[in-house]
Amino acid sequence: MSVPRAMLPQQQPPPPRRPQSGYSGGGGTRYRQEAAFSAQHLEDARYLAHTWRRVKEECENLRNTGVDPSSLYYHQSAVHPSLLDFEPFDLEKWWGRRLYNRLTSGTT
């Protein structure tokens, strides 16, 4: 598992967008229904926002002391309890197996 690096304030990722579903009806009307988020999703989002805020504060504190934060190496020693049993998913391996199975079984 890789360790997250602190980003400079000008390199901040864009804010997350809420997923939405809907369709365009006739007559120029549009129906839009927003998806509801699970409690687990909201807890994870709060944790990430809190952690990112701490990293940004550390970068600002370093900048105020005259240290260049672009070379900052950030390591979080405490692991969030919900991530204790986390195992990374190898998407490339999964796609490779899926493609191989589709090619050898003759389905498209």
Secondary structure by P-SEA (a helix, b strand, c coil): cbbbbbbcccccccccccbbbbbbccccbbbbbbbbbcaaaaaaaaaaaaaaaaaaaaaaaaaaaccccccbbbbbcccccccccbbbbaaaaaaaaaaaaaaaaccc
